[in-house]
């Protein structure tokens, strides 16, 4: 499961049945195009993942894909969570750990 | 259904069975406290709503409430959507309208 990089620099992951688009700081249309490309390639499900401040961009992407380009695409599920980062010089305690929120939006058609 | 303003300046809405916390630009602990206050006041369900860049803060609030303060609180549902703003000088066309993404996270205990 090697992350691919498209011409637009969008990171994508392809497994057997599921595909993922990881949202970063690029313009949202880059990510929208990545999702559309997956669906046009036959994917039944595309997962949009983001962390921290990119979360609102992930929702923008899902909304643009659904409303402007692929009206038959539905939201299958939305999950939220927390990723923890430990400081490099201490790897035992959660003290001093940084928490960042995550989101995963699963689209299906 | 009049929006109340708490001492911390957090906007809250109370209807018969449901309560809502509207996320703005204040520190997330203000919103966390508003949610906890609702649950301690007997609410079975609290809705966290946000728009645009405040969306990631809404998820932070939900995660802090769940993991740090009220472990018995579960996520009931997460919904996303789009709000449209029309420019003031034209109220007919969607042309020139600004779209902003929204999120609503429903917590229940």
Backbone of each chain as ProteinMPNN parsed JSONL, in Angstrom:
{"seq_chain_A": "XXXXXXXXXXXXXXXXXXXXXXXXXXXXXXXXXXXXXXXXXXXXXXXXXXXXXXXXXXXXXXXXXXXXXXXXXXXXXXXXXXXXXXXXXXXXXXXXXXXXXXXXXXXXX", "coords_chain_A": {"N_chain_A": [[0.853, -1.186, 0.0], [1.44, 1.561, -1.137], [1.837, 5.062, -0.852], [0.757, 7.091, -3.474], [1.804, 9.752, -5.611], [0.132, 12.217, -7.281], [0.036, 14.155, -10.356], [-0.783, 16.637, -9.481], [0.237, 16.695, -7.031], [-1.177, 15.588, -4.992], [-1.62, 13.413, -2.301], [-2.381, 10.024, -2.515], [-3.928, 6.961, -1.633], [-4.179, 3.6, -2.516], [-5.961, 0.739, -2.006], [-7.264, -2.621, -2.165], [-10.152, -2.406, -2.291], [-10.803, 0.054, -1.254], [-10.177, 3.575, -1.398], [-8.151, 6.389, -0.683], [-7.995, 9.873, -0.005], [-5.757, 12.19, 1.082], [-5.995, 15.098, 2.85], [-4.302, 18.133, 2.514], [-2.576, 21.203, 2.385], [-3.131, 22.252, -0.096], [-4.929, 23.841, -2.881], [-8.506, 23.362, -2.789], [-9.652, 22.273, -5.087], [-7.761, 20.597, -6.214], [-7.887, 18.332, -4.6], [-10.547, 17.657, -4.934], [-10.531, 16.926, -7.607], [-8.906, 14.675, -7.432], [-10.595, 12.935, -6.021], [-12.723, 12.674, -7.854], [-11.404, 11.498, -9.969], [-10.796, 8.992, -8.881], [-13.43, 7.934, -8.581], [-14.264, 7.923, -11.253], [-12.498, 6.07, -12.141], [-13.616, 3.772, -11.319], [-13.911, 3.283, -8.636], [-15.812, 2.394, -5.768], [-15.953, 3.527, -3.393], [-14.638, 6.29, -1.691], [-12.335, 7.625, 0.529], [-11.978, 10.456, 2.484], [-9.49, 12.025, 4.171], [-8.359, 13.968, 6.943], [-6.464, 16.163, 9.081], [-6.335, 18.259, 11.985], [-6.193, 21.699, 11.179], [-6.802, 21.294, 8.537], [-9.188, 20.062, 8.42], [-11.583, 21.466, 7.909], [-11.271, 21.966, 5.254], [-11.428, 19.4, 4.21], [-14.153, 18.87, 4.467], [-15.159, 20.824, 2.765], [-14.189, 19.739, 0.343], [-15.639, 17.307, 0.187], [-18.243, 18.332, -0.011], [-18.16, 19.82, -2.381], [-17.574, 17.818, -4.274], [-19.9, 16.237, -4.067], [-22.066, 18.044, -4.544], [-21.46, 19.645, -6.78], [-20.216, 18.09, -8.78], [-20.616, 15.197, -8.752], [-23.543, 14.117, -8.323], [-24.66, 11.678, -7.634], [-23.157, 10.639, -5.669], [-22.939, 9.649, -2.312], [-22.763, 10.336, 1.232], [-21.201, 7.985, 3.119], [-20.234, 7.496, 5.705], [-19.114, 9.4, 8.56], [-16.342, 9.912, 10.483], [-14.765, 10.885, 13.535], [-11.732, 11.607, 15.343], [-8.785, 11.375, 17.461], [-5.386, 12.109, 17.107], [-2.334, 11.376, 18.674], [0.692, 13.011, 19.399], [3.889, 12.356, 20.555], [6.439, 14.086, 22.334], [9.785, 14.145, 21.06], [11.904, 13.552, 22.844], [10.901, 12.164, 24.984], [9.348, 9.15, 25.484], [7.562, 7.753, 26.98], [5.467, 8.792, 28.732], [2.155, 10.276, 28.514], [2.185, 12.793, 29.113], [2.742, 16.067, 28.088], [2.194, 15.408, 25.54], [0.998, 16.117, 22.251], [-2.195, 16.724, 21.06], [-4.123, 16.104, 18.183], [-6.981, 16.683, 16.253], [-8.848, 14.493, 14.098], [-10.439, 13.679, 10.96], [-12.53, 11.519, 9.061], [-14.078, 11.136, 6.102], [-16.27, 9.151, 4.446], [-17.079, 8.584, 1.187], [-19.507, 7.273, -1.044], [-20.702, 5.678, -4.043]], "CA_chain_A": [[0.0, 0.0, 0.0], [2.369, 2.681, -1.209], [1.157, 6.295, -1.242], [1.11, 7.601, -4.79], [1.655, 11.201, -5.727], [-0.355, 12.551, -8.609], [0.668, 15.334, -10.951], [-1.138, 17.807, -8.689], [0.899, 16.595, -5.741], [-2.112, 15.104, -3.978], [-1.287, 12.065, -1.853], [-3.506, 9.112, -2.611], [-3.627, 5.584, -1.26], [-5.087, 2.666, -3.163], [-5.941, -0.655, -1.601], [-8.093, -3.401, -3.09], [-11.509, -1.903, -2.482], [-10.985, 1.415, -0.753], [-9.212, 4.55, -1.85], [-8.131, 7.489, 0.275], [-7.386, 11.146, -0.383], [-5.3, 12.85, 2.302], [-6.117, 16.538, 2.629], [-3.233, 18.99, 3.029], [-2.76, 22.645, 2.279], [-3.294, 22.671, -1.485], [-6.294, 24.295, -3.188], [-9.427, 22.236, -2.643], [-9.981, 21.639, -6.353], [-6.83, 19.494, -6.432], [-8.407, 17.15, -3.895], [-11.807, 17.307, -5.593], [-10.164, 16.213, -8.83], [-8.417, 13.345, -7.036], [-11.78, 12.111, -5.697], [-13.467, 12.4, -9.085], [-10.601, 10.542, -10.729], [-11.029, 7.68, -8.267], [-14.762, 7.443, -8.915], [-14.281, 7.623, -12.682], [-11.704, 4.854, -12.32], [-14.384, 2.602, -10.92], [-13.986, 3.102, -7.183], [-17.158, 2.471, -5.179], [-15.853, 4.233, -2.121], [-13.448, 7.123, -1.533], [-12.225, 8.101, 1.894], [-11.28, 11.744, 2.57], [-8.935, 12.097, 5.524], [-7.674, 15.222, 7.255], [-6.067, 16.391, 10.475], [-6.155, 19.644, 12.428], [-6.852, 22.789, 10.46], [-7.232, 20.874, 7.2], [-10.473, 19.382, 8.53], [-12.653, 22.204, 7.23], [-11.041, 21.772, 3.816], [-11.943, 18.06, 3.87], [-15.606, 18.986, 4.307], [-15.332, 21.555, 1.509], [-13.973, 18.803, -0.761], [-16.786, 16.389, 0.121], [-19.424, 19.066, -0.444], [-18.006, 20.179, -3.799], [-17.709, 16.585, -5.057], [-21.295, 15.802, -4.049], [-23.064, 18.975, -5.07], [-21.158, 20.252, -8.072], [-19.722, 17.196, -9.821], [-21.148, 13.837, -8.759], [-24.725, 14.126, -7.458], [-25.029, 10.331, -7.177], [-22.28, 10.248, -4.562], [-23.542, 9.873, -0.992], [-21.867, 10.184, 2.376], [-21.433, 6.691, 3.767], [-20.036, 7.694, 7.139], [-18.151, 10.41, 8.979], [-15.773, 9.566, 11.78], [-13.773, 11.805, 14.066], [-10.838, 10.97, 16.301], [-7.66, 12.174, 17.944], [-4.04, 11.555, 16.974], [-1.418, 11.908, 19.676], [2.108, 13.084, 19.072], [4.74, 12.483, 21.736], [7.686, 14.809, 22.094], [10.809, 13.171, 20.667], [12.85, 13.186, 23.892], [10.268, 11.316, 25.996], [8.439, 8.287, 24.752], [6.784, 6.911, 27.892], [4.259, 9.399, 29.287], [1.328, 11.081, 27.628], [2.392, 14.172, 29.524], [3.448, 16.824, 27.073], [1.796, 14.964, 24.207], [0.151, 17.027, 21.503], [-3.344, 16.065, 20.455], [-4.682, 16.764, 17.006], [-8.223, 16.029, 15.843], [-8.848, 13.957, 12.741], [-11.748, 13.367, 10.403], [-12.532, 10.651, 7.885], [-15.384, 11.184, 5.43], [-16.338, 8.107, 3.42], [-18.064, 8.821, 0.127], [-19.779, 6.092, -1.86], [-21.69, 5.906, -5.108]], "C_chain_A": [[0.891, 1.239, 0.0], [1.607, 3.949, -1.573], [1.662, 6.754, -2.608], [1.084, 9.11, -4.726], [1.234, 11.514, -7.148], [0.371, 13.781, -9.12], [0.386, 16.596, -10.152], [-0.511, 17.762, -7.298], [-0.015, 16.129, -4.627], [-1.755, 13.672, -3.606], [-2.526, 11.189, -1.904], [-3.054, 7.719, -2.226], [-4.642, 4.681, -1.939], [-4.908, 1.294, -2.551], [-6.916, -1.377, -2.511], [-9.442, -2.751, -3.37], [-11.68, -0.441, -2.098], [-9.858, 2.31, -1.233], [-9.287, 5.736, -0.905], [-7.455, 8.717, -0.312], [-7.032, 11.867, 0.914], [-5.236, 14.354, 2.071], [-4.969, 17.285, 3.292], [-3.561, 20.446, 2.778], [-2.921, 23.149, 0.842], [-4.712, 23.189, -1.732], [-7.265, 23.116, -3.226], [-9.725, 21.546, -3.964], [-9.0, 20.524, -6.704], [-7.366, 18.205, -5.808], [-9.724, 16.685, -4.503], [-11.519, 16.474, -6.841], [-9.661, 14.807, -8.517], [-9.592, 12.417, -6.734], [-12.51, 11.707, -6.968], [-12.727, 11.372, -9.935], [-10.779, 9.127, -10.188], [-12.381, 7.109, -8.687], [-14.853, 7.091, -10.396], [-13.471, 6.376, -12.992], [-12.398, 3.61, -11.802], [-14.487, 2.386, -9.42], [-15.427, 3.255, -6.716], [-17.141, 3.354, -3.945], [-14.551, 5.028, -2.09], [-13.475, 7.725, -0.14], [-11.417, 9.4, 1.895], [-10.8, 11.906, 4.003], [-8.22, 13.419, 5.743], [-7.393, 15.296, 8.741], [-6.01, 17.884, 10.743], [-6.891, 20.648, 11.568], [-7.28, 22.425, 9.05], [-8.623, 20.26, 7.213], [-11.576, 20.135, 7.787], [-12.499, 22.082, 5.711], [-11.55, 20.405, 3.347], [-13.45, 18.118, 3.628], [-15.931, 19.774, 3.045], [-15.221, 20.597, 0.316], [-15.181, 17.878, -0.931], [-18.018, 17.102, -0.435], [-19.345, 19.429, -1.926], [-18.173, 18.94, -4.681], [-19.181, 16.204, -5.182], [-22.202, 16.746, -4.808], [-22.748, 19.501, -6.461], [-20.835, 19.232, -9.158], [-20.408, 15.837, -9.88], [-22.353, 13.736, -7.826], [-25.138, 12.736, -6.963], [-24.14, 9.833, -6.04], [-22.938, 10.62, -3.236], [-22.457, 9.781, 0.085], [-22.197, 8.865, 3.06], [-21.299, 6.83, 5.275], [-19.044, 8.819, 7.372], [-17.649, 10.008, 10.352], [-14.797, 10.625, 12.232], [-12.929, 11.081, 15.102], [-9.725, 11.913, 16.7], [-6.364, 11.425, 17.677], [-3.154, 12.184, 18.028], [0.004, 11.891, 19.18], [2.89, 13.23, 20.359], [5.959, 13.308, 21.373], [8.821, 13.796, 21.887], [11.687, 12.701, 21.826], [12.206, 12.397, 25.021], [9.219, 10.456, 25.305], [7.609, 7.41, 25.681], [5.448, 7.553, 28.271], [3.439, 10.092, 28.208], [1.442, 12.554, 28.004], [3.199, 14.906, 28.457], [3.101, 16.396, 25.664], [0.89, 16.006, 23.558], [-0.989, 16.234, 20.878], [-3.783, 16.832, 19.217], [-5.905, 15.959, 16.552], [-8.125, 15.569, 14.395], [-10.283, 13.742, 12.272], [-11.555, 12.397, 9.243], [-13.948, 10.648, 7.312], [-15.367, 10.124, 4.338], [-17.452, 8.429, 2.448], [-18.284, 7.519, -0.624], [-20.745, 6.463, -2.981], [-22.39, 4.604, -5.422]], "O_chain_A": [[1.067, 1.884, 1.034], [0.807, 3.93, -2.508], [2.868, 6.793, -2.85], [0.41, 9.686, -3.872], [1.902, 11.122, -8.105], [1.201, 14.372, -8.429], [1.2, 17.519, -10.134], [-0.701, 18.671, -6.491], [0.323, 16.255, -3.45], [-1.605, 12.816, -4.478], [-3.586, 11.561, -1.4], [-1.907, 7.346, -2.474], [-5.838, 4.973, -1.933], [-3.807, 0.743, -2.578], [-7.354, -0.82, -3.518], [-9.83, -2.567, -4.523], [-12.603, 0.225, -2.568], [-8.732, 1.86, -1.445], [-10.356, 6.055, -0.385], [-6.461, 8.607, -1.029], [-7.903, 12.122, 1.746], [-4.508, 14.826, 1.198], [-4.695, 17.097, 4.477], [-4.705, 20.869, 2.945], [-2.853, 24.354, 0.6], [-5.597, 23.001, -0.897], [-6.903, 22.015, -3.639], [-10.021, 20.351, -3.975], [-9.365, 19.593, -7.422], [-7.306, 17.133, -6.411], [-9.995, 15.487, -4.584], [-12.169, 15.461, -7.097], [-9.954, 13.86, -9.247], [-9.59, 11.254, -7.139], [-12.873, 10.543, -7.143], [-13.339, 10.493, -10.542], [-10.9, 8.174, -10.958], [-12.476, 5.953, -9.098], [-15.45, 6.078, -10.759], [-13.723, 5.699, -13.99], [-11.834, 2.517, -11.84], [-15.088, 1.407, -8.976], [-16.165, 4.118, -7.192], [-18.174, 3.861, -3.509], [-13.488, 4.502, -2.423], [-14.488, 8.258, 0.312], [-10.304, 9.442, 1.371], [-11.602, 11.924, 4.937], [-7.556, 13.931, 4.843], [-7.999, 14.59, 9.547], [-5.682, 18.677, 9.86], [-8.07, 20.472, 11.263], [-8.041, 23.164, 8.425], [-9.184, 19.966, 6.158], [-12.406, 19.523, 7.115], [-13.488, 22.095, 4.978], [-12.042, 20.269, 2.227], [-13.96, 17.492, 2.699], [-16.873, 19.435, 2.329], [-16.042, 20.632, -0.6], [-15.682, 17.688, -2.039], [-18.754, 16.533, -1.242], [-20.344, 19.354, -2.641], [-18.837, 19.001, -5.716], [-19.654, 15.885, -6.273], [-23.016, 16.312, -5.622], [-23.66, 19.776, -7.242], [-21.137, 19.462, -10.329], [-20.749, 15.374, -10.968], [-22.216, 13.321, -6.676], [-25.879, 12.622, -5.987], [-24.347, 8.739, -5.515], [-23.425, 11.736, -3.053], [-21.384, 9.221, -0.136], [-23.318, 8.65, 3.52], [-22.14, 6.345, 6.031], [-18.24, 9.15, 6.501], [-18.435, 9.79, 11.273], [-14.078, 11.203, 11.417], [-13.35, 10.073, 15.67], [-9.717, 13.087, 16.331], [-6.255, 10.239, 17.986], [-3.214, 13.393, 18.254], [0.473, 10.903, 18.616], [2.605, 14.112, 21.168], [6.454, 13.242, 20.249], [8.807, 12.716, 22.478], [12.172, 11.569, 21.805], [12.91, 11.99, 25.945], [8.322, 10.963, 24.632], [7.012, 6.43, 25.235], [4.403, 6.916, 28.142], [3.945, 10.445, 27.143], [0.896, 13.435, 27.34], [4.222, 14.408, 27.987], [3.635, 16.939, 24.697], [0.118, 16.686, 24.234], [-0.768, 15.201, 20.245], [-3.808, 18.063, 19.212], [-5.869, 14.731, 16.477], [-7.423, 16.165, 13.578], [-11.211, 13.639, 13.074], [-10.549, 12.446, 8.535], [-14.894, 10.21, 7.966], [-14.552, 10.184, 3.417], [-18.618, 8.535, 2.829], [-17.345, 6.746, -0.817], [-21.5, 7.43, -2.88], [-23.263, 4.566, -6.29]]}, "seq_chain_B": "XXXXXXXXXXXXXXXXXXXXXXXXXXXXXXXXXXXXXXXXXXXXXXXXXXXXXXXXXXXXXXXXXXXXXXXXXXXXXXXXXXXXXXXXXXXXXXXXXXXXXXXXXXXXX", "coords_chain_B": {"N_chain_B": [[-37.3, 30.521, 21.055], [-34.671, 31.713, 22.053], [-31.334, 32.759, 21.549], [-29.008, 32.285, 24.117], [-26.537, 34.01, 26.051], [-23.681, 33.018, 27.655], [-21.638, 33.553, 30.596], [-19.105, 33.257, 29.656], [-19.358, 34.079, 27.151], [-20.212, 32.333, 25.263], [-22.364, 31.269, 22.734], [-25.5, 29.812, 23.187], [-28.176, 27.584, 22.56], [-31.365, 26.686, 23.689], [-33.805, 24.316, 23.427], [-36.761, 22.323, 23.883], [-35.916, 19.573, 24.131], [-33.431, 19.415, 22.987], [-30.127, 20.762, 22.862], [-27.868, 23.315, 21.863], [-24.54, 24.175, 20.968], [-22.822, 26.797, 19.647], [-20.02, 27.071, 17.72], [-17.413, 29.392, 17.794], [-14.791, 31.749, 17.65], [-13.536, 31.583, 20.077], [-11.45, 30.35, 22.847], [-11.135, 26.763, 22.964], [-11.844, 25.555, 25.378], [-13.844, 27.084, 26.529], [-16.099, 26.37, 25.047], [-16.152, 23.662, 25.549], [-16.737, 23.687, 28.257], [-19.304, 24.766, 28.157], [-20.714, 22.67, 26.929], [-20.388, 20.637, 28.873], [-21.737, 21.803, 30.988], [-24.347, 21.789, 30.017], [-24.826, 18.978, 29.909], [-24.532, 18.316, 32.631], [-26.682, 19.7, 33.549], [-28.725, 18.063, 32.916], [-29.254, 17.512, 30.268], [-29.828, 15.293, 27.555], [-28.827, 15.25, 25.13], [-26.496, 17.016, 23.192], [-25.806, 19.422, 20.791], [-23.223, 20.247, 18.654], [-22.324, 22.915, 16.754], [-20.807, 24.28, 13.827], [-19.181, 26.472, 11.481], [-17.309, 26.884, 8.462], [-13.955, 27.821, 9.049], [-14.082, 27.29, 11.727], [-14.747, 24.71, 12.037], [-12.833, 22.7, 12.571], [-12.294, 23.29, 15.176], [-14.717, 22.632, 16.368], [-14.639, 19.859, 16.275], [-12.43, 19.407, 17.897], [-13.579, 20.246, 20.336], [-15.635, 18.316, 20.718], [-14.045, 16.017, 20.957], [-12.497, 16.571, 23.254], [-14.49, 16.815, 25.226], [-15.521, 14.206, 25.202], [-13.264, 12.508, 25.688], [-11.771, 13.575, 27.813], [-13.431, 14.578, 29.835], [-16.17, 13.559, 30.002], [-16.606, 10.454, 29.783], [-18.761, 8.814, 29.29], [-20.191, 9.91, 27.311], [-21.359, 9.699, 24.017], [-20.9, 9.809, 20.426], [-23.63, 10.702, 18.61], [-24.454, 11.387, 16.018], [-22.973, 12.704, 13.006], [-23.184, 15.396, 10.921], [-22.732, 16.961, 7.737], [-22.774, 19.967, 5.757], [-23.732, 22.667, 3.518], [-23.756, 26.155, 3.668], [-25.225, 28.889, 2.016], [-24.308, 32.131, 1.037], [-25.684, 35.04, -0.242], [-24.637, 37.783, -2.273], [-25.252, 41.125, -1.178], [-26.373, 42.959, -2.987], [-27.638, 41.577, -4.989], [-30.237, 39.374, -5.199], [-31.304, 37.218, -6.502], [-29.924, 35.306, -8.209], [-27.764, 32.405, -7.943], [-25.324, 32.924, -8.686], [-22.196, 34.242, -7.918], [-22.595, 33.722, -5.31], [-21.488, 32.938, -2.016], [-20.142, 30.028, -0.699], [-20.182, 28.19, 2.289], [-18.9, 25.652, 4.327], [-20.528, 23.495, 6.687], [-20.818, 21.947, 9.928], [-22.378, 19.574, 12.072], [-22.263, 18.147, 15.12], [-23.639, 15.694, 16.989], [-23.856, 14.961, 20.306], [-24.482, 12.457, 22.729], [-25.633, 11.12, 25.879]], "CA_chain_B": [[-35.962, 29.94, 21.075], [-33.75, 32.843, 22.021], [-29.976, 32.381, 21.91], [-28.52, 32.836, 25.375], [-25.088, 34.199, 26.091], [-23.193, 32.706, 28.985], [-20.603, 34.467, 31.084], [-17.907, 33.113, 28.825], [-19.648, 34.625, 25.826], [-20.524, 31.259, 24.325], [-23.777, 31.274, 22.359], [-26.139, 28.52, 23.404], [-29.601, 27.568, 22.274], [-32.046, 25.643, 24.445], [-35.194, 24.014, 23.123], [-37.286, 21.411, 24.895], [-35.127, 18.368, 24.355], [-32.1, 19.485, 22.41], [-29.362, 21.945, 23.197], [-26.846, 23.503, 20.845], [-23.414, 25.065, 21.236], [-22.338, 27.304, 18.369], [-18.577, 27.274, 17.856], [-16.848, 30.581, 17.16], [-13.339, 31.876, 17.675], [-13.011, 31.609, 21.445], [-10.687, 29.14, 23.202], [-12.04, 25.611, 22.92], [-12.322, 25.168, 26.707], [-15.122, 27.767, 26.769], [-17.164, 25.57, 24.443], [-16.183, 22.396, 26.292], [-17.455, 23.961, 29.509], [-20.724, 24.934, 27.819], [-21.262, 21.317, 26.716], [-20.436, 19.933, 30.161], [-22.809, 22.437, 31.762], [-25.609, 21.237, 29.499], [-25.001, 17.584, 30.344], [-24.751, 18.319, 34.073], [-28.031, 20.22, 33.767], [-29.711, 17.032, 32.617], [-29.475, 17.313, 28.833], [-29.482, 13.971, 27.046], [-28.215, 15.424, 23.807], [-25.952, 18.35, 22.928], [-25.429, 19.548, 19.393], [-22.125, 21.204, 18.461], [-22.447, 23.398, 15.375], [-19.751, 25.198, 13.41], [-19.117, 26.829, 10.056], [-16.031, 27.343, 7.925], [-12.711, 27.451, 9.728], [-14.329, 26.859, 13.108], [-15.132, 23.298, 12.033], [-11.843, 21.867, 13.255], [-12.46, 23.556, 16.61], [-15.883, 21.867, 16.815], [-14.196, 18.48, 16.496], [-11.618, 19.46, 19.123], [-14.485, 20.325, 21.484], [-16.269, 17.01, 20.892], [-13.043, 15.054, 21.414], [-12.111, 16.884, 24.634], [-15.627, 16.458, 26.079], [-15.638, 12.751, 25.28], [-12.118, 11.766, 26.219], [-11.169, 14.087, 29.037], [-14.364, 14.929, 30.903], [-17.382, 12.747, 30.123], [-16.364, 9.252, 28.972], [-20.01, 8.124, 28.944], [-20.817, 10.613, 26.188], [-21.068, 9.084, 22.714], [-21.308, 10.574, 19.257], [-24.87, 10.159, 18.052], [-24.365, 11.53, 14.567], [-22.218, 13.841, 12.481], [-23.709, 15.81, 9.622], [-22.067, 18.103, 7.11], [-23.633, 20.645, 4.798], [-23.231, 23.911, 2.935], [-24.588, 27.355, 3.78], [-24.944, 29.826, 0.928], [-24.524, 33.551, 1.279], [-25.818, 35.819, -1.471], [-24.198, 39.169, -2.145], [-26.401, 41.936, -0.766], [-26.991, 43.743, -4.056], [-28.375, 40.721, -5.91], [-30.835, 38.338, -4.368], [-31.991, 36.221, -7.315], [-29.109, 34.23, -8.759], [-26.76, 31.812, -7.078], [-24.041, 33.399, -9.2], [-21.57, 35.154, -6.98], [-22.876, 33.32, -3.933], [-20.38, 32.358, -1.279], [-20.501, 28.798, 0.002], [-19.361, 27.857, 3.452], [-19.246, 24.325, 4.828], [-20.982, 23.456, 8.072], [-20.817, 20.635, 10.578], [-23.161, 19.443, 13.306], [-21.907, 16.917, 15.837], [-24.582, 15.449, 18.071], [-23.367, 14.115, 21.395], [-25.541, 11.969, 23.628], [-25.139, 10.28, 26.976]], "C_chain_B": [[-34.93, 31.047, 20.938], [-32.34, 32.375, 22.355], [-29.572, 33.055, 23.215], [-27.045, 33.122, 25.224], [-24.612, 33.946, 27.5], [-22.15, 33.724, 29.386], [-19.348, 34.406, 30.231], [-18.151, 33.618, 27.411], [-19.958, 33.565, 24.799], [-22.02, 31.28, 24.02], [-24.363, 29.881, 22.527], [-27.618, 28.63, 23.085], [-30.23, 26.432, 23.061], [-33.46, 25.491, 23.908], [-35.633, 22.96, 24.118], [-36.342, 20.254, 25.179], [-33.681, 18.494, 23.886], [-31.44, 20.806, 22.769], [-28.244, 22.066, 22.179], [-25.774, 24.467, 21.328], [-22.856, 25.489, 19.883], [-20.871, 27.704, 18.506], [-18.137, 28.52, 17.097], [-15.34, 30.599, 17.339], [-12.739, 31.927, 19.078], [-12.189, 30.359, 21.722], [-11.617, 27.937, 23.349], [-12.578, 25.245, 24.298], [-13.616, 25.897, 27.078], [-16.279, 26.932, 26.249], [-17.296, 24.219, 25.142], [-16.995, 22.573, 27.565], [-18.954, 24.123, 29.248], [-21.389, 23.576, 27.62], [-21.43, 20.586, 28.037], [-21.558, 20.487, 31.027], [-24.171, 21.914, 31.321], [-25.849, 19.82, 30.016], [-25.253, 17.522, 31.849], [-26.128, 18.859, 34.419], [-29.121, 19.248, 33.349], [-29.966, 16.805, 31.139], [-29.037, 15.92, 28.42], [-28.687, 14.096, 25.752], [-27.72, 16.864, 23.67], [-25.427, 18.363, 21.508], [-24.343, 20.611, 19.278], [-22.145, 21.622, 17.002], [-21.327, 24.365, 15.049], [-19.799, 25.398, 11.909], [-17.699, 27.198, 9.701], [-14.843, 26.887, 8.75], [-12.902, 27.041, 11.177], [-14.625, 25.369, 13.198], [-14.13, 22.431, 12.778], [-11.94, 22.085, 14.764], [-13.657, 22.782, 17.171], [-15.495, 20.424, 17.123], [-13.295, 18.398, 17.723], [-12.517, 19.435, 20.354], [-15.113, 18.96, 21.758], [-15.278, 15.997, 21.463], [-12.64, 15.307, 22.863], [-13.238, 16.506, 25.593], [-15.664, 14.946, 26.297], [-14.495, 12.114, 26.038], [-11.617, 12.28, 27.553], [-12.176, 14.237, 30.174], [-15.539, 13.963, 31.078], [-17.26, 11.488, 29.253], [-17.641, 8.515, 28.581], [-20.74, 8.808, 27.791], [-20.385, 9.967, 24.876], [-21.459, 10.051, 21.602], [-22.546, 9.926, 18.67], [-24.832, 10.23, 16.528], [-23.497, 12.729, 14.224], [-22.796, 14.168, 11.117], [-22.909, 16.961, 9.06], [-23.006, 18.711, 6.082], [-22.988, 21.914, 4.284], [-24.234, 25.028, 3.194], [-24.202, 28.301, 2.646], [-25.232, 31.248, 1.366], [-24.619, 34.262, -0.056], [-25.263, 37.211, -1.235], [-25.421, 40.064, -1.905], [-27.106, 42.625, -1.927], [-27.689, 42.881, -5.106], [-28.949, 39.552, -5.121], [-31.551, 37.274, -5.197], [-31.096, 35.039, -7.664], [-28.193, 33.643, -7.699], [-25.364, 32.223, -7.553], [-23.455, 34.409, -8.21], [-21.85, 34.808, -5.539], [-21.628, 32.717, -3.307], [-20.872, 31.113, -0.557], [-19.599, 28.613, 1.205], [-19.86, 26.522, 4.007], [-19.647, 24.408, 6.293], [-20.85, 22.037, 8.621], [-21.744, 20.686, 11.78], [-22.832, 18.098, 13.923], [-22.873, 16.769, 16.997], [-23.988, 14.487, 19.078], [-24.54, 13.664, 22.239], [-24.924, 11.171, 24.768], [-26.232, 9.319, 27.4]], "O_chain_B": [[-34.389, 31.288, 19.858], [-32.153, 31.663, 23.342], [-29.773, 34.257, 23.39], [-26.376, 32.544, 24.367], [-25.081, 34.585, 28.443], [-21.818, 34.635, 28.627], [-18.621, 35.391, 30.105], [-17.252, 33.586, 26.571], [-19.97, 33.842, 23.599], [-22.845, 31.307, 24.933], [-23.79, 28.894, 22.066], [-28.235, 29.668, 23.322], [-29.686, 25.328, 23.097], [-34.234, 26.447, 23.933], [-34.94, 22.725, 25.108], [-36.007, 19.987, 26.333], [-32.81, 17.755, 24.343], [-32.104, 21.825, 22.954], [-27.728, 21.063, 21.686], [-26.065, 25.449, 22.01], [-22.465, 24.649, 19.072], [-20.526, 28.57, 19.31], [-18.444, 28.686, 15.917], [-14.685, 29.567, 17.192], [-11.571, 32.275, 19.246], [-12.216, 29.412, 20.937], [-12.751, 28.076, 23.806], [-13.666, 24.677, 24.391], [-14.406, 25.377, 27.866], [-17.308, 26.794, 26.91], [-18.398, 23.696, 25.309], [-17.826, 21.734, 27.914], [-19.775, 23.662, 30.04], [-22.505, 23.356, 28.091], [-22.474, 19.988, 28.298], [-22.247, 19.737, 31.718], [-25.038, 21.632, 32.148], [-26.935, 19.5, 30.5], [-26.103, 16.752, 32.298], [-26.685, 18.519, 35.463], [-30.307, 19.571, 33.421], [-30.811, 15.984, 30.783], [-28.006, 15.423, 28.873], [-27.978, 13.177, 25.342], [-28.439, 17.81, 23.993], [-24.712, 17.46, 21.074], [-24.515, 21.738, 19.744], [-22.0, 20.786, 16.111], [-20.936, 25.177, 15.887], [-20.379, 24.601, 11.171], [-16.966, 27.752, 10.52], [-14.734, 25.715, 9.108], [-11.983, 26.502, 11.794], [-14.741, 24.819, 14.293], [-14.515, 21.533, 13.526], [-11.695, 21.162, 15.541], [-13.62, 22.326, 18.314], [-15.959, 19.84, 18.103], [-13.376, 17.444, 18.498], [-12.257, 18.696, 21.304], [-15.122, 18.499, 22.9], [-15.625, 15.212, 22.346], [-12.459, 14.357, 23.625], [-12.981, 15.94, 26.656], [-15.817, 14.47, 27.422], [-14.709, 11.284, 26.921], [-11.089, 11.505, 28.351], [-11.83, 14.049, 31.34], [-15.862, 13.591, 32.207], [-17.75, 11.459, 28.125], [-17.632, 7.693, 27.664], [-21.787, 8.336, 27.348], [-19.2, 9.721, 24.652], [-22.239, 10.981, 21.807], [-22.528, 8.758, 18.282], [-25.139, 9.257, 15.84], [-23.309, 13.639, 15.031], [-22.884, 13.295, 10.252], [-22.457, 17.835, 9.799], [-23.922, 18.049, 5.596], [-21.828, 22.197, 4.584], [-25.431, 24.858, 2.962], [-23.022, 28.493, 2.35], [-26.259, 31.533, 1.981], [-23.743, 34.113, -0.909], [-25.394, 37.763, -0.142], [-26.51, 39.765, -2.394], [-28.314, 42.854, -1.863], [-28.283, 43.426, -6.037], [-28.213, 38.827, -4.452], [-32.334, 36.499, -4.647], [-31.475, 33.89, -7.437], [-27.883, 34.286, -6.695], [-24.359, 31.913, -6.914], [-24.148, 35.309, -7.736], [-21.4, 35.509, -4.632], [-20.823, 32.074, -3.979], [-21.9, 31.145, 0.118], [-18.394, 28.855, 1.137], [-21.062, 26.291, 4.139], [-19.175, 25.266, 7.038], [-20.781, 21.064, 7.869], [-21.876, 21.725, 12.428], [-23.085, 17.047, 13.334], [-22.922, 17.62, 17.885], [-23.657, 13.347, 18.752], [-25.491, 14.42, 22.439], [-23.833, 10.617, 24.636], [-26.03, 8.517, 28.312]]}, "name": "protein", "num_of_chains": 2, "seq": "XXXXXXXXXXXXXXXXXXXXXXXXXXXXXXXXXXXXXXXXXXXXXXXXXXXXXXXXXXXXXXXXXXXXXXXXXXXXXXXXXXXXXXXXXXXXXXXXXXXXXXXXXXXXXXXXXXXXXXXXXXXXXXXXXXXXXXXXXXXXXXXXXXXXXXXXXXXXXXXXXXXXXXXXXXXXXXXXXXXXXXXXXXXXXXXXXXXXXXXXXXXXXXXXXXXXXXXXXX"}
